[in-house]
């Protein structure tokens, strides 16, 4: 196990949970269907819980959490607001969040491959984040 790789993967998982929770929070007020709002709210809570766990572990390593990149956050904000200005439907919400899930899955899988010597507990957290994204993406299919 490499402590350096463990910390780097942990930072990426923490950043991913924060990016997901922020994206859901940003769009949640636009949701019209209560069932969809519930799906998104539960997913946000799950992402925040995993984020809290990764944050605590980073503190144990005396390492600060990594904020999502400003460019990624800015691009997400721009895409979300542009699409929602054109169509404020639940279909648009589901489309945007599905795109975010796909990006999150791809990014965390890439980081798992980049840090093969990370600790097993952190790899498990990364896989949990991937599962959260896959579950959310699956739940949104009815709204696309």
C-alpha angles and dihedrals in degrees: 000000000000115000090202092053091044091055093045093051091045090053091051093049090048091049091048093052090050093048091051095047091047092049092050092046091050094054102032095089090059094057115111102182113077094210090054090047089053093050091051094044092052091047091049090052091049091050091048091050092052089044090054090051092050091045091053092049091049088054089053087056089047089239125133119238116258115240117221110266115274091230092053091047092047094049091048092049092048094048093046096049095043094051093043092051089056096044125005094191129131086244089063091047091051091046093051095046091046089054088050091050091051091050092047093050092048093047097048092045088053091051092048087056092044093054106040093155095056117124116278092238091058093045086054090053090050090052090048089055090050089051091050090052093047092049092049092047089051092049091053096056093092090059099050 
